[in-house]
Amino acid sequence: MENYKVTYYFSKEFYVTQIVEAASKEAAMRDVKGEKVVRFEDSKGILYEFDMSDVKLITVSEFKQPRVIAKPF
């Protein structure tokens, strides 16, 4: 299983992003499109809930964990 970034667009300037685990991009898209209401909590602790009928576009891309580089003192 891989991690994918799913972005739900409600308008050009308004969107939310969810990290999901799936076997492929296609499986991730199929899973999220199969829901009528989406509810999830992001890494900042913000809880989202919305109706899929309000979503205009969904994109799925590979999620790469940001690399943390320690700075010397």
PQR file of N, CA, C, O and H, with PARSE charges and radii, in Angstrom:
ATOM      1  N   MET A   1       0.836  -1.181   0.000 -0.4000 1.5000
ATOM      2  CA  MET A   1       0.000   0.000   0.000 -0.0000 2.0000
ATOM      3  C   MET A   1       0.885   1.248   0.000  0.5500 1.7000
ATOM      4  O   MET A   1       1.928   1.300   0.652 -0.5500 1.4000
ATOM      5  N   GLU A   2       0.439   2.227  -0.737 -0.4000 1.5000
ATOM      6  CA  GLU A   2       1.160   3.494  -0.853 -0.0000 2.0000
ATOM      7  C   GLU A   2       0.290   4.628  -0.313  0.5500 1.7000
ATOM      8  O   GLU A   2      -0.924   4.476  -0.171 -0.5500 1.4000
ATOM      9  H   GLU A   2      -0.408   2.185  -1.266  0.4000 1.0000
ATOM     10  N   ASN A   3       0.912   5.750  -0.019 -0.4000 1.5000
ATOM     11  CA  ASN A   3       0.175   6.938   0.399 -0.0000 2.0000
ATOM     12  C   ASN A   3      -0.021   7.859  -0.803  0.5500 1.7000
ATOM     13  O   ASN A   3       0.893   8.071  -1.600 -0.5500 1.4000
ATOM     14  H   ASN A   3       1.898   5.873  -0.135  0.4000 1.0000
ATOM     15  N   TYR A   4      -1.233   8.399  -0.914 -0.4000 1.5000
ATOM     16  CA  TYR A   4      -1.576   9.306  -2.008 -0.0000 2.0000
ATOM     17  C   TYR A   4      -2.213  10.564  -1.450  0.5500 1.7000
ATOM     18  O   TYR A   4      -2.906  10.534  -0.433 -0.5500 1.4000
ATOM     19  H   TYR A   4      -1.976   8.227  -0.267  0.4000 1.0000
ATOM     20  N   LYS A   5      -1.961  11.675  -2.140 -0.4000 1.5000
ATOM     21  CA  LYS A   5      -2.546  12.959  -1.775 -0.0000 2.0000
ATOM     22  C   LYS A   5      -3.780  13.162  -2.651  0.5500 1.7000
ATOM     23  O   LYS A   5      -3.674  13.240  -3.875 -0.5500 1.4000
ATOM     24  H   LYS A   5      -1.398  11.699  -2.966  0.4000 1.0000
ATOM     25  N   VAL A   6      -4.950  13.247  -2.015 -0.4000 1.5000
ATOM     26  CA  VAL A   6      -6.207  13.478  -2.727 -0.0000 2.0000
ATOM     27  C   VAL A   6      -6.615  14.919  -2.458  0.5500 1.7000
ATOM     28  O   VAL A   6      -6.750  15.332  -1.307 -0.5500 1.4000
ATOM     29  H   VAL A   6      -5.035  13.184  -1.021  0.4000 1.0000
ATOM     30  N   THR A   7      -6.809  15.680  -3.529 -0.4000 1.5000
ATOM     31  CA  THR A   7      -7.222  17.069  -3.400 -0.0000 2.0000
ATOM     32  C   THR A   7      -8.627  17.218  -3.960  0.5500 1.7000
ATOM     33  O   THR A   7      -8.901  16.854  -5.103 -0.5500 1.4000
ATOM     34  H   THR A   7      -6.699  15.345  -4.464  0.4000 1.0000
ATOM     35  N   TYR A   8      -9.512  17.759  -3.131 -0.4000 1.5000
ATOM     36  CA  TYR A   8     -10.900  18.005  -3.506 -0.0000 2.0000
ATOM     37  C   TYR A   8     -11.046  19.503  -3.785  0.5500 1.7000
ATOM     38  O   TYR A   8     -10.814  20.324  -2.897 -0.5500 1.4000
ATOM     39  H   TYR A   8      -9.290  18.055  -2.201  0.4000 1.0000
ATOM     40  N   TYR A   9     -11.428  19.858  -5.009 -0.4000 1.5000
ATOM     41  CA  TYR A   9     -11.611  21.265  -5.381 -0.0000 2.0000
ATOM     42  C   TYR A   9     -13.099  21.609  -5.372  0.5500 1.7000
ATOM     43  O   TYR A   9     -13.916  20.934  -5.996 -0.5500 1.4000
ATOM     44  H   TYR A   9     -11.617  19.191  -5.730  0.4000 1.0000
ATOM     45  N   PHE A  10     -13.427  22.681  -4.644 -0.4000 1.5000
ATOM     46  CA  PHE A  10     -14.795  23.186  -4.600 -0.0000 2.0000
ATOM     47  C   PHE A  10     -14.949  24.388  -5.528  0.5500 1.7000
ATOM     48  O   PHE A  10     -16.041  24.666  -6.024 -0.5500 1.4000
ATOM     49  H   PHE A  10     -12.763  23.230  -4.136  0.4000 1.0000
ATOM     50  N   SER A  11     -13.855  25.089  -5.755 -0.4000 1.5000
ATOM     51  CA  SER A  11     -13.765  26.192  -6.709 -0.0000 2.0000
ATOM     52  C   SER A  11     -12.288  26.348  -7.051  0.5500 1.7000
ATOM     53  O   SER A  11     -11.449  25.594  -6.559 -0.5500 1.4000
ATOM     54  H   SER A  11     -12.968  24.863  -5.352  0.4000 1.0000
ATOM     55  N   LYS A  12     -11.978  27.313  -7.883 -0.4000 1.5000
ATOM     56  CA  LYS A  12     -10.584  27.499  -8.300 -0.0000 2.0000
ATOM     57  C   LYS A  12      -9.662  27.805  -7.120  0.5500 1.7000
ATOM     58  O   LYS A  12      -8.517  27.355  -7.095 -0.5500 1.4000
ATOM     59  H   LYS A  12     -12.659  27.926  -8.283  0.4000 1.0000
ATOM     60  N   GLU A  13     -10.150  28.560  -6.154 -0.4000 1.5000
ATOM     61  CA  GLU A  13      -9.322  28.987  -5.030 -0.0000 2.0000
ATOM     62  C   GLU A  13      -9.569  28.214  -3.739  0.5500 1.7000
ATOM     63  O   GLU A  13      -8.848  28.413  -2.761 -0.5500 1.4000
ATOM     64  H   GLU A  13     -11.080  28.926  -6.175  0.4000 1.0000
ATOM     65  N   PHE A  14     -10.569  27.338  -3.711 -0.4000 1.5000
ATOM     66  CA  PHE A  14     -10.912  26.659  -2.461 -0.0000 2.0000
ATOM     67  C   PHE A  14     -10.821  25.146  -2.644  0.5500 1.7000
ATOM     68  O   PHE A  14     -11.518  24.558  -3.471 -0.5500 1.4000
ATOM     69  H   PHE A  14     -11.156  27.176  -4.505  0.4000 1.0000
ATOM     70  N   TYR A  15      -9.944  24.535  -1.852 -0.4000 1.5000
ATOM     71  CA  TYR A  15      -9.761  23.086  -1.918 -0.0000 2.0000
ATOM     72  C   TYR A  15      -9.254  22.573  -0.577  0.5500 1.7000
ATOM     73  O   TYR A  15      -8.731  23.334   0.237 -0.5500 1.4000
ATOM     74  H   TYR A  15      -9.378  25.013  -1.180  0.4000 1.0000
ATOM     75  N   VAL A  16      -9.418  21.270  -0.360 -0.4000 1.5000
ATOM     76  CA  VAL A  16      -8.858  20.605   0.817 -0.0000 2.0000
ATOM     77  C   VAL A  16      -8.112  19.368   0.343  0.5500 1.7000
ATOM     78  O   VAL A  16      -8.423  18.796  -0.702 -0.5500 1.4000
ATOM     79  H   VAL A  16      -9.843  20.652  -1.021  0.4000 1.0000
ATOM     80  N   THR A  17      -7.126  18.970   1.127 -0.4000 1.5000
ATOM     81  CA  THR A  17      -6.281  17.834   0.765 -0.0000 2.0000
ATOM     82  C   THR A  17      -6.330  16.779   1.855  0.5500 1.7000
ATOM     83  O   THR A  17      -6.303  17.089   3.046 -0.5500 1.4000
ATOM     84  H   THR A  17      -6.873  19.435   1.975  0.4000 1.0000
ATOM     85  N   GLN A  18      -6.402  15.528   1.426 -0.4000 1.5000
ATOM     86  CA  GLN A  18      -6.446  14.386   2.336 -0.0000 2.0000
ATOM     87  C   GLN A  18      -5.364  13.389   1.911  0.5500 1.7000
ATOM     88  O   GLN A  18      -5.158  13.168   0.718 -0.5500 1.4000
ATOM     89  H   GLN A  18      -6.424  15.276   0.459  0.4000 1.0000
ATOM     90  N   ILE A  19      -4.687  12.800   2.868 -0.4000 1.5000
ATOM     91  CA  ILE A  19      -3.724  11.738   2.589 -0.0000 2.0000
ATOM     92  C   ILE A  19      -4.436  10.413   2.829  0.5500 1.7000
ATOM     93  O   ILE A  19      -4.993  10.171   3.900 -0.5500 1.4000
ATOM     94  H   ILE A  19      -4.854  12.979   3.837  0.4000 1.0000
ATOM     95  N   VAL A  20      -4.403   9.548   1.792 -0.4000 1.5000
ATOM     96  CA  VAL A  20      -5.058   8.244   1.887 -0.0000 2.0000
ATOM     97  C   VAL A  20      -4.069   7.145   1.559  0.5500 1.7000
ATOM     98  O   VAL A  20      -3.056   7.382   0.900 -0.5500 1.4000
ATOM     99  H   VAL A  20      -3.950   9.744   0.922  0.4000 1.0000
ATOM    100  N   GLU A  21      -4.365   5.951   2.019 -0.4000 1.5000
ATOM    101  CA  GLU A  21      -3.545   4.780   1.714 -0.0000 2.0000
ATOM    102  C   GLU A  21      -4.340   3.904   0.748  0.5500 1.7000
ATOM    103  O   GLU A  21      -5.505   3.590   0.994 -0.5500 1.4000
ATOM    104  H   GLU A  21      -5.187   5.759   2.554  0.4000 1.0000
ATOM    105  N   ALA A  22      -3.695   3.514  -0.354 -0.4000 1.5000
ATOM    106  CA  ALA A  22      -4.365   2.685  -1.353 -0.0000 2.0000
ATOM    107  C   ALA A  22      -3.314   1.908  -2.138  0.5500 1.7000
ATOM    108  O   ALA A  22      -2.120   2.196  -2.058 -0.5500 1.4000
ATOM    109  H   ALA A  22      -2.749   3.770  -0.554  0.4000 1.0000
ATOM    110  N   ALA A  23      -3.779   0.920  -2.897 -0.4000 1.5000
ATOM    111  CA  ALA A  23      -2.883   0.085  -3.698 -0.0000 2.0000
ATOM    112  C   ALA A  23      -2.363   0.827  -4.924  0.5500 1.7000
ATOM    113  O   ALA A  23      -1.262   0.544  -5.396 -0.5500 1.4000
ATOM    114  H   ALA A  23      -4.749   0.686  -2.962  0.4000 1.0000
ATOM    115  N   SER A  24      -3.150   1.782  -5.448 -0.4000 1.5000
ATOM    116  CA  SER A  24      -2.765   2.533  -6.643 -0.0000 2.0000
ATOM    117  C   SER A  24      -3.520   3.854  -6.676  0.5500 1.7000
ATOM    118  O   SER A  24      -4.436   4.077  -5.884 -0.5500 1.4000
ATOM    119  H   SER A  24      -4.044   2.012  -5.064  0.4000 1.0000
ATOM    120  N   LYS A  25      -3.126   4.733  -7.608 -0.4000 1.5000
ATOM    121  CA  LYS A  25      -3.844   5.990  -7.773 -0.0000 2.0000
ATOM    122  C   LYS A  25      -5.290   5.735  -8.167  0.5500 1.7000
ATOM    123  O   LYS A  25      -6.213   6.389  -7.681 -0.5500 1.4000
ATOM    124  H   LYS A  25      -2.382   4.551  -8.252  0.4000 1.0000
ATOM    125  N   GLU A  26      -5.464   4.766  -9.061 -0.4000 1.5000
ATOM    126  CA  GLU A  26      -6.811   4.431  -9.530 -0.0000 2.0000
ATOM    127  C   GLU A  26      -7.689   3.928  -8.389  0.5500 1.7000
ATOM    128  O   GLU A  26      -8.868   4.275  -8.307 -0.5500 1.4000
ATOM    129  H   GLU A  26      -4.715   4.235  -9.456  0.4000 1.0000
ATOM    130  N   ALA A  27      -7.116   3.116  -7.513 -0.4000 1.5000
ATOM    131  CA  ALA A  27      -7.865   2.601  -6.365 -0.0000 2.0000
ATOM    132  C   ALA A  27      -8.211   3.733  -5.405  0.5500 1.7000
ATOM    133  O   ALA A  27      -9.306   3.755  -4.844 -0.5500 1.4000
ATOM    134  H   ALA A  27      -6.159   2.834  -7.580  0.4000 1.0000
ATOM    135  N   ALA A  28      -7.290   4.669  -5.211 -0.4000 1.5000
ATOM    136  CA  ALA A  28      -7.550   5.817  -4.343 -0.0000 2.0000
ATOM    137  C   ALA A  28      -8.696   6.646  -4.905  0.5500 1.7000
ATOM    138  O   ALA A  28      -9.586   7.059  -4.161 -0.5500 1.4000
ATOM    139  H   ALA A  28      -6.400   4.651  -5.666  0.4000 1.0000
ATOM    140  N   MET A  29      -8.684   6.893  -6.210 -0.4000 1.5000
ATOM    141  CA  MET A  29      -9.754   7.668  -6.842 -0.0000 2.0000
ATOM    142  C   MET A  29     -11.093   6.939  -6.723  0.5500 1.7000
ATOM    143  O   MET A  29     -12.112   7.548  -6.397 -0.5500 1.4000
ATOM    144  H   MET A  29      -7.962   6.557  -6.815  0.4000 1.0000
ATOM    145  N   ARG A  30     -11.082   5.662  -6.985 -0.4000 1.5000
ATOM    146  CA  ARG A  30     -12.310   4.863  -6.903 -0.0000 2.0000
ATOM    147  C   ARG A  30     -12.876   4.887  -5.477  0.5500 1.7000
ATOM    148  O   ARG A  30     -14.086   5.009  -5.285 -0.5500 1.4000
ATOM    149  H   ARG A  30     -10.254   5.167  -7.250  0.4000 1.0000
ATOM    150  N   ASP A  31     -12.001   4.772  -4.495 -0.4000 1.5000
ATOM    151  CA  ASP A  31     -12.439   4.767  -3.092 -0.0000 2.0000
ATOM    152  C   ASP A  31     -13.090   6.088  -2.695  0.5500 1.7000
ATOM    153  O   ASP A  31     -14.152   6.090  -2.072 -0.5500 1.4000
ATOM    154  H   ASP A  31     -11.018   4.673  -4.651  0.4000 1.0000
ATOM    155  N   VAL A  32     -12.461   7.216  -3.051 -0.4000 1.5000
ATOM    156  CA  VAL A  32     -13.008   8.504  -2.633 -0.0000 2.0000
ATOM    157  C   VAL A  32     -14.264   8.865  -3.419  0.5500 1.7000
ATOM    158  O   VAL A  32     -15.163   9.508  -2.877 -0.5500 1.4000
ATOM    159  H   VAL A  32     -11.599   7.213  -3.557  0.4000 1.0000
ATOM    160  N   LYS A  33     -14.342   8.467  -4.672 -0.4000 1.5000
ATOM    161  CA  LYS A  33     -15.532   8.775  -5.469 -0.0000 2.0000
ATOM    162  C   LYS A  33     -16.735   7.941  -5.036  0.5500 1.7000
ATOM    163  O   LYS A  33     -17.873   8.294  -5.342 -0.5500 1.4000
ATOM    164  H   LYS A  33     -13.612   7.945  -5.113  0.4000 1.0000
ATOM    165  N   GLY A  34     -16.494   6.842  -4.331 -0.4000 1.5000
ATOM    166  CA  GLY A  34     -17.572   5.977  -3.887 -0.0000 2.0000
ATOM    167  C   GLY A  34     -18.298   6.490  -2.647  0.5500 1.7000
ATOM    168  O   GLY A  34     -19.303   5.913  -2.232 -0.5500 1.4000
ATOM    169  H   GLY A  34     -15.569   6.555  -4.083  0.4000 1.0000
ATOM    170  N   GLU A  35     -17.798   7.565  -2.058 -0.4000 1.5000
ATOM    171  CA  GLU A  35     -18.408   8.109  -0.845 -0.0000 2.0000
ATOM    172  C   GLU A  35     -19.367   9.246  -1.182  0.5500 1.7000
ATOM    173  O   GLU A  35     -19.124  10.014  -2.114 -0.5500 1.4000
ATOM    174  H   GLU A  35     -16.982   8.035  -2.395  0.4000 1.0000
ATOM    175  N   LYS A  36     -20.454   9.353  -0.424 -0.4000 1.5000
ATOM    176  CA  LYS A  36     -21.387  10.477  -0.604 -0.0000 2.0000
ATOM    177  C   LYS A  36     -20.985  11.651   0.281  0.5500 1.7000
ATOM    178  O   LYS A  36     -21.119  12.812  -0.104 -0.5500 1.4000
ATOM    179  H   LYS A  36     -20.651   8.729   0.332  0.4000 1.0000
ATOM    180  N   VAL A  37     -20.493  11.329   1.465 -0.4000 1.5000
ATOM    181  CA  VAL A  37     -20.023  12.345   2.415 -0.0000 2.0000
ATOM    182  C   VAL A  37     -18.607  11.964   2.831  0.5500 1.7000
ATOM    183  O   VAL A  37     -18.341  10.818   3.194 -0.5500 1.4000
ATOM    184  H   VAL A  37     -20.384  10.385   1.778  0.4000 1.0000
ATOM    185  N   VAL A  38     -17.709  12.935   2.774 -0.4000 1.5000
ATOM    186  CA  VAL A  38     -16.311  12.707   3.170 -0.0000 2.0000
ATOM    187  C   VAL A  38     -16.089  13.362   4.522  0.5500 1.7000
ATOM    188  O   VAL A  38     -16.488  14.505   4.748 -0.5500 1.4000
ATOM    189  H   VAL A  38     -17.925  13.866   2.479  0.4000 1.0000
ATOM    190  N   ARG A  39     -15.450  12.623   5.415 -0.4000 1.5000
ATOM    191  CA  ARG A  39     -15.118  13.149   6.745 -0.0000 2.0000
ATOM    192  C   ARG A  39     -13.720  12.652   7.100  0.5500 1.7000
ATOM    193  O   ARG A  39     -13.462  11.448   7.084 -0.5500 1.4000
ATOM    194  H   ARG A  39     -15.126  11.695   5.231  0.4000 1.0000
ATOM    195  N   PHE A  40     -12.818  13.580   7.419 -0.4000 1.5000
ATOM    196  CA  PHE A  40     -11.464  13.196   7.818 -0.0000 2.0000
ATOM    197  C   PHE A  40     -10.829  14.299   8.638  0.5500 1.7000
ATOM    198  O   PHE A  40     -11.255  15.453   8.601 -0.5500 1.4000
ATOM    199  H   PHE A  40     -13.028  14.558   7.432  0.4000 1.0000
ATOM    200  N   GLU A  41      -9.795  13.917   9.383 -0.4000 1.5000
ATOM    201  CA  GLU A  41      -9.010  14.866  10.177 -0.0000 2.0000
ATOM    202  C   GLU A  41      -7.628  14.956   9.560  0.5500 1.7000
ATOM    203  O   GLU A  41      -7.001  13.933   9.285 -0.5500 1.4000
ATOM    204  H   GLU A  41      -9.449  12.979   9.414  0.4000 1.0000
ATOM    205  N   ASP A  42      -7.146  16.177   9.342 -0.4000 1.5000
ATOM    206  CA  ASP A  42      -5.824  16.329   8.738 -0.0000 2.0000
ATOM    207  C   ASP A  42      -4.720  16.296   9.798  0.5500 1.7000
ATOM    208  O   ASP A  42      -4.993  16.132  10.987 -0.5500 1.4000
ATOM    209  H   ASP A  42      -7.655  17.008   9.566  0.4000 1.0000
ATOM    210  N   SER A  43      -3.489  16.451   9.358 -0.4000 1.5000
ATOM    211  CA  SER A  43      -2.339  16.347  10.262 -0.0000 2.0000
ATOM    212  C   SER A  43      -2.280  17.485  11.285  0.5500 1.7000
ATOM    213  O   SER A  43      -1.563  17.390  12.282 -0.5500 1.4000
ATOM    214  H   SER A  43      -3.267  16.584   8.392  0.4000 1.0000
ATOM    215  N   LYS A  44      -3.035  18.560  11.037 -0.4000 1.5000
ATOM    216  CA  LYS A  44      -3.076  19.681  11.977 -0.0000 2.0000
ATOM    217  C   LYS A  44      -4.218  19.551  12.972  0.5500 1.7000
ATOM    218  O   LYS A  44      -4.405  20.420  13.823 -0.5500 1.4000
ATOM    219  H   LYS A  44      -3.617  18.637  10.228  0.4000 1.0000
ATOM    220  N   GLY A  45      -4.986  18.462  12.868 -0.4000 1.5000
ATOM    221  CA  GLY A  45      -6.089  18.239  13.782 -0.0000 2.0000
ATOM    222  C   GLY A  45      -7.396  18.889  13.364  0.5500 1.7000
ATOM    223  O   GLY A  45      -8.336  18.948  14.156 -0.5500 1.4000
ATOM    224  H   GLY A  45      -4.834  17.756  12.176  0.4000 1.0000
ATOM    225  N   ILE A  46      -7.470  19.378  12.128 -0.4000 1.5000
ATOM    226  CA  ILE A  46      -8.698  20.003  11.632 -0.0000 2.0000
ATOM    227  C   ILE A  46      -9.600  18.918  11.064  0.5500 1.7000
ATOM    228  O   ILE A  46      -9.175  18.121  10.228 -0.5500 1.4000
ATOM    229  H   ILE A  46      -6.706  19.329  11.485  0.4000 1.0000
ATOM    230  N   LEU A  47     -10.844  18.892  11.520 -0.4000 1.5000
ATOM    231  CA  LEU A  47     -11.820  17.910  11.057 -0.0000 2.0000
ATOM    232  C   LEU A  47     -12.612  18.503   9.897  0.5500 1.7000
ATOM    233  O   LEU A  47     -13.155  19.602  10.006 -0.5500 1.4000
ATOM    234  H   LEU A  47     -11.190  19.540  12.199  0.4000 1.0000
ATOM    235  N   TYR A  48     -12.674  17.770   8.788 -0.4000 1.5000
ATOM    236  CA  TYR A  48     -13.409  18.203   7.602 -0.0000 2.0000
ATOM    237  C   TYR A  48     -14.571  17.253   7.365  0.5500 1.7000
ATOM    238  O   TYR A  48     -14.460  16.048   7.592 -0.5500 1.4000
ATOM    239  H   TYR A  48     -12.232  16.877   8.699  0.4000 1.0000
ATOM    240  N   GLU A  49     -15.687  17.807   6.905 -0.4000 1.5000
ATOM    241  CA  GLU A  49     -16.810  16.999   6.463 -0.0000 2.0000
ATOM    242  C   GLU A  49     -17.509  17.774   5.346  0.5500 1.7000
ATOM    243  O   GLU A  49     -17.840  18.948   5.507 -0.5500 1.4000
ATOM    244  H   GLU A  49     -15.778  18.786   6.720  0.4000 1.0000
ATOM    245  N   PHE A  50     -17.729  17.109   4.220 -0.4000 1.5000
ATOM    246  CA  PHE A  50     -18.400  17.759   3.102 -0.0000 2.0000
ATOM    247  C   PHE A  50     -19.092  16.724   2.240  0.5500 1.7000
ATOM    248  O   PHE A  50     -18.764  15.538   2.269 -0.5500 1.4000
ATOM    249  H   PHE A  50     -17.460  16.155   4.089  0.4000 1.0000
ATOM    250  N   ASP A  51     -20.049  17.197   1.481 -0.4000 1.5000
ATOM    251  CA  ASP A  51     -20.824  16.361   0.580 -0.0000 2.0000
ATOM    252  C   ASP A  51     -20.098  16.304  -0.765  0.5500 1.7000
ATOM    253  O   ASP A  51     -19.696  17.338  -1.297 -0.5500 1.4000
ATOM    254  H   ASP A  51     -20.315  18.161   1.458  0.4000 1.0000
ATOM    255  N   MET A  52     -19.932  15.121  -1.303 -0.4000 1.5000
ATOM    256  CA  MET A  52     -19.225  14.966  -2.580 -0.0000 2.0000
ATOM    257  C   MET A  52     -19.928  15.679  -3.728  0.5500 1.7000
ATOM    258  O   MET A  52     -19.291  15.986  -4.735 -0.5500 1.4000
ATOM    259  H   MET A  52     -20.259  14.281  -0.871  0.4000 1.0000
ATOM    260  N   SER A  53     -21.216  15.948  -3.605 -0.4000 1.5000
ATOM    261  CA  SER A  53     -21.924  16.659  -4.675 -0.0000 2.0000
ATOM    262  C   SER A  53     -21.438  18.106  -4.809  0.5500 1.7000
ATOM    263  O   SER A  53     -21.691  18.748  -5.828 -0.5500 1.4000
ATOM    264  H   SER A  53     -21.734  15.698  -2.787  0.4000 1.0000
ATOM    265  N   ASP A  54     -20.737  18.631  -3.783 -0.4000 1.5000
ATOM    266  CA  ASP A  54     -20.190  19.983  -3.828 -0.0000 2.0000
ATOM    267  C   ASP A  54     -18.803  20.034  -4.464  0.5500 1.7000
ATOM    268  O   ASP A  54     -18.292  21.119  -4.742 -0.5500 1.4000
ATOM    269  H   ASP A  54     -20.531  18.110  -2.955  0.4000 1.0000
ATOM    270  N   VAL A  55     -18.196  18.885  -4.696 -0.4000 1.5000
ATOM    271  CA  VAL A  55     -16.837  18.810  -5.242 -0.0000 2.0000
ATOM    272  C   VAL A  55     -16.889  18.920  -6.762  0.5500 1.7000
ATOM    273  O   VAL A  55     -17.655  18.214  -7.418 -0.5500 1.4000
ATOM    274  H   VAL A  55     -18.612  18.004  -4.471  0.4000 1.0000
ATOM    275  N   LYS A  56     -16.062  19.817  -7.319 -0.4000 1.5000
ATOM    276  CA  LYS A  56     -16.015  20.038  -8.773 -0.0000 2.0000
ATOM    277  C   LYS A  56     -14.934  19.203  -9.456  0.5500 1.7000
ATOM    278  O   LYS A  56     -15.095  18.800 -10.608 -0.5500 1.4000
ATOM    279  H   LYS A  56     -15.440  20.391  -6.786  0.4000 1.0000
ATOM    280  N   LEU A  57     -13.824  18.941  -8.745 -0.4000 1.5000
ATOM    281  CA  LEU A  57     -12.692  18.224  -9.326 -0.0000 2.0000
ATOM    282  C   LEU A  57     -11.960  17.484  -8.217  0.5500 1.7000
ATOM    283  O   LEU A  57     -11.851  17.981  -7.096 -0.5500 1.4000
ATOM    284  H   LEU A  57     -13.692  19.269  -7.810  0.4000 1.0000
ATOM    285  N   ILE A  58     -11.457  16.292  -8.535 -0.4000 1.5000
ATOM    286  CA  ILE A  58     -10.639  15.511  -7.599 -0.0000 2.0000
ATOM    287  C   ILE A  58      -9.340  15.163  -8.307  0.5500 1.7000
ATOM    288  O   ILE A  58      -9.356  14.678  -9.438 -0.5500 1.4000
ATOM    289  H   ILE A  58     -11.545  15.889  -9.446  0.4000 1.0000
ATOM    290  N   THR A  59      -8.218  15.408  -7.645 -0.4000 1.5000
ATOM    291  CA  THR A  59      -6.931  14.968  -8.187 -0.0000 2.0000
ATOM    292  C   THR A  59      -6.272  14.025  -7.186  0.5500 1.7000
ATOM    293  O   THR A  59      -6.456  14.150  -5.975 -0.5500 1.4000
ATOM    294  H   THR A  59      -8.206  15.802  -6.726  0.4000 1.0000
ATOM    295  N   VAL A  60      -5.497  13.076  -7.721 -0.4000 1.5000
ATOM    296  CA  VAL A  60      -4.756  12.123  -6.890 -0.0000 2.0000
ATOM    297  C   VAL A  60      -3.311  12.129  -7.355  0.5500 1.7000
ATOM    298  O   VAL A  60      -3.038  11.988  -8.546 -0.5500 1.4000
ATOM    299  H   VAL A  60      -5.347  12.975  -8.705  0.4000 1.0000
ATOM    300  N   SER A  61      -2.387  12.293  -6.422 -0.4000 1.5000
ATOM    301  CA  SER A  61      -0.962  12.249  -6.748 -0.0000 2.0000
ATOM    302  C   SER A  61      -0.229  11.480  -5.658  0.5500 1.7000
ATOM    303  O   SER A  61      -0.741  11.287  -4.556 -0.5500 1.4000
ATOM    304  H   SER A  61      -2.609  12.408  -5.453  0.4000 1.0000
ATOM    305  N   GLU A  62       0.986  11.044  -5.993 -0.4000 1.5000
ATOM    306  CA  GLU A  62       1.783  10.335  -5.003 -0.0000 2.0000
ATOM    307  C   GLU A  62       2.147  11.291  -3.877  0.5500 1.7000
ATOM    308  O   GLU A  62       2.452  12.460  -4.115 -0.5500 1.4000
ATOM    309  H   GLU A  62       1.402  11.200  -6.888  0.4000 1.0000
ATOM    310  N   PHE A  63       2.112  10.787  -2.657 -0.4000 1.5000
ATOM    311  CA  PHE A  63       2.464  11.595  -1.498 -0.0000 2.0000
ATOM    312  C   PHE A  63       3.876  11.252  -1.088  0.5500 1.7000
ATOM    313  O   PHE A  63       4.188  10.101  -0.780 -0.5500 1.4000
ATOM    314  H   PHE A  63       1.864   9.838  -2.464  0.4000 1.0000
ATOM    315  N   LYS A  64       4.718  12.250  -1.085 -0.4000 1.5000
ATOM    316  CA  LYS A  64       6.106  12.084  -0.647 -0.0000 2.0000
ATOM    317  C   LYS A  64       6.262  12.795   0.689  0.5500 1.7000
ATOM    318  O   LYS A  64       5.969  13.985   0.805 -0.5500 1.4000
ATOM    319  H   LYS A  64       4.465  13.185  -1.335  0.4000 1.0000
ATOM    320  N   GLN A  65       6.720  12.066   1.689 -0.4000 1.5000
ATOM    321  CA  GLN A  65       6.973  12.672   2.996 -0.0000 2.0000
ATOM    322  C   GLN A  65       8.065  13.722   2.835  0.5500 1.7000
ATOM    323  O   GLN A  65       9.103  13.446   2.233 -0.5500 1.4000
ATOM    324  H   GLN A  65       6.957  11.099   1.595  0.4000 1.0000
ATOM    325  N   PRO A  66       7.846  14.919   3.363 -0.5600 1.5000
ATOM    326  CA  PRO A  66       8.899  15.938   3.279  0.2800 2.0000
ATOM    327  C   PRO A  66      10.134  15.495   4.061  0.5500 1.7000
ATOM    328  O   PRO A  66      10.033  14.948   5.159 -0.5500 1.4000
ATOM    329  N   ARG A  67      11.278  15.742   3.478 -0.4000 1.5000
ATOM    330  CA  ARG A  67      12.528  15.402   4.162 -0.0000 2.0000
ATOM    331  C   ARG A  67      12.855  16.480   5.178  0.5500 1.7000
ATOM    332  O   ARG A  67      12.772  17.675   4.894 -0.5500 1.4000
ATOM    333  H   ARG A  67      11.360  16.187   2.586  0.4000 1.0000
ATOM    334  N   VAL A  68      13.223  16.041   6.348 -0.4000 1.5000
ATOM    335  CA  VAL A  68      13.612  16.964   7.406 -0.0000 2.0000
ATOM    336  C   VAL A  68      15.134  16.952   7.480  0.5500 1.7000
ATOM    337  O   VAL A  68      15.754  15.906   7.676 -0.5500 1.4000
ATOM    338  H   VAL A  68      13.291  15.071   6.579  0.4000 1.0000
ATOM    339  N   ILE A  69      15.715  18.116   7.323 -0.4000 1.5000
ATOM    340  CA  ILE A  69      17.175  18.230   7.370 -0.0000 2.0000
ATOM    341  C   ILE A  69      17.532  19.030   8.628  0.5500 1.7000
ATOM    342  O   ILE A  69      17.121  20.178   8.793 -0.5500 1.4000
ATOM    343  H   ILE A  69      15.212  18.965   7.165  0.4000 1.0000
ATOM    344  N   ALA A  70      18.292  18.404   9.488 -0.4000 1.5000
ATOM    345  CA  ALA A  70      18.699  19.062  10.733 -0.0000 2.0000
ATOM    346  C   ALA A  70      19.692  20.164  10.424  0.5500 1.7000
ATOM    347  O   ALA A  70      20.640  19.968   9.663 -0.5500 1.4000
ATOM    348  H   ALA A  70      18.626  17.471   9.354  0.4000 1.0000
ATOM    349  N   LYS A  71      19.467  21.322  11.019 -0.4000 1.5000
ATOM    350  CA  LYS A  71      20.395  22.443  10.840 -0.0000 2.0000
ATOM    351  C   LYS A  71      21.425  22.403  11.966  0.5500 1.7000
ATOM    352  O   LYS A  71      21.069  22.193  13.125 -0.5500 1.4000
ATOM    353  H   LYS A  71      18.697  21.481  11.637  0.4000 1.0000
ATOM    354  N   PRO A  72      22.685  22.602  11.632 -0.5600 1.5000
ATOM    355  CA  PRO A  72      23.707  22.633  12.687  0.2800 2.0000
ATOM    356  C   PRO A  72      23.525  23.881  13.559  0.5500 1.7000
ATOM    357  O   PRO A  72      23.030  24.914  13.108 -0.5500 1.4000
ATOM    358  N   PHE A  73      23.936  23.751  14.800 -0.4000 1.5000
ATOM    359  CA  PHE A  73      23.805  24.862  15.752 -0.0000 2.0000
ATOM    360  C   PHE A  73      24.800  25.930  15.487  0.5500 1.7000
ATOM    361  O   PHE A  73      24.828  26.937  16.195 -0.5500 1.4000
ATOM    362  H   PHE A  73      24.338  22.912  15.167  0.4000 1.0000
TER
END
